[in-house]
Amino acid sequence: MIADDLSQEILDLATEITRDAVGYFEKAIERSGLLLTSELRNSFEYQINHQAGQLAVSGDIYFKGYGRMKDMRSLTYLNMPSVDVLEEYVDKVGLDKFAFVNRFGQRKLPTKQSDARHIAWAIAMHKKRIGTVRRKRSSTWYNRTKVDFMNVMRRRMMERTQVLVMRALKEQAEGK
């Protein structure tokens, strides 16, 4: 049946394009230098939605929410961020990535686990004091990548669906 074949081809195309989009976003994150722990890059997932009997297919891509925040022009911190969450972040990044710890007025190299708490507390206080962080538009990764890939996706879909529709019309005209 033509409709079933066409539906399966469109489903395959949507799956292929969505899978490629995930790879496209992962590469954009690497290019933009947002890899601290690779947690964001590894959090990408996708889902294909298809309703039987209809030629409508959609693909959804999911990733950690903070990845999108890294692309925003400004971030406003109303309250002090959670020190516990920041401490987990410091542990993931590693104490060796921080130059020093300001412990009660004494600057020392970070060596102890309690230093992770000091660093997390310093980050939280800094975010509270700053309030709003503004970014340059050249540091975006999400919006630019999304628009670029939508153009690629549109071209690929037009090329593939044109062939599919022509084949379906030919089969219908021949009476198959």
Protein Blocks (a to p, Z undefined) as FASTA:
>chain_A
ZZlmmmmmmmmmmmmmmmmmmmmmmmmmmmnopafnommmmmpccdddddehiacdcddd
dddfklmmmmpmbdcdfbdcdfklmmmmmmmnopklpfbdceehiacddfbfklmmmmmm
mmmmmmmmnopacddfklpfklmmmmmmmmmmmmmmmmmmmmmmmmmmmmmmnoZZ
